[in-house]
Amino acid sequence: MRPFLAAVLAGLAPSGCAAAACPDADAVRERAADPAKLFPAFQELVRCGDYGLAHSLLSPRSRRELPYEPFAIAFTSFEASRRLIAGAEVHAADAEAGRLRICNPEFGVGRELRISKFHDIYVLDLAGEDVEYLRGRVFAWFRLQTERADGWHFAYPPDWNHAPAGRRCICGKRA
């Protein structure tokens, strides 16, 4: 019985969910050619765990300010970072102005991010203050969860629902 089980598990390993759900670099390049599709492509890469390709959607200046290691650690060590990015919505994308507005009511995020054209694709041009703002929203959300759970960290009851930091979109596009 054990050899059969080992064979089944070995057959399932290469076709894991994360590997199958990640888009390839060409598909990401196609989507990043449109400023409105840039952030959804970034979200999809973070969701599936392809942090290397997600990091490549940052501008060269952003990659200098936020090297790959801290970028990957932010998403792999803290679930709230992934949750913030996964739940964010693009409410405006203006290639002419070089701006992208993202909102996430659960975290109280409403932020205009810079985008820039890099060769033939758009990239996120995050400044240090953008990274600090998002990091601050993650920690504020986590403190709210801890407060609502009577001080418990990482040990929520099975029926726990995360408490949102806000109910409405900050920019007013979604109520």
Stockholm file with secondary structure:
# STOCKHOLM 1.0

chainA/1-175         MRPFLAAVLAGLAPSGCAAAACPDADAVRERAADPAKLFPAFQELVRCGDYGLAHSLLSPRSRRELPYEPFAIAFTSFEASRRLIAGAEVHAADAEAGRLRICNPEFGVGRELRISKFHDIYVLDLAGEDVEYLRGRVFAWFRLQTERADGWHFAYPPDWNHAPAGRRCICGKRA
#=GR chainA/1-175 SS CHHHHHHHHHHHGGGCHHHHHSCCHHHHHHHHTSHHHHHHHHHHHHHHTCHHHHHTTBCHHHHHHSCHHHHHHHHHSCHHHHHHHHHCEEEEEETTTTEEEEEETTTTEEEEEEEEEETTEEEECCCHHHHHHHHHHHHHHHHHHHHHTTTCCSCCCTTCCCCCSCSSCTTSSCC
#=GC SS_cons         CHHHHHHHHHHHGGGCHHHHHSCCHHHHHHHHTSHHHHHHHHHHHHHHTCHHHHHTTBCHHHHHHSCHHHHHHHHHSCHHHHHHHHHCEEEEEETTTTEEEEEETTTTEEEEEEEEEETTEEEECCCHHHHHHHHHHHHHHHHHHHHHTTTCCSCCCTTCCCCCSCSSCTTSSCC
//
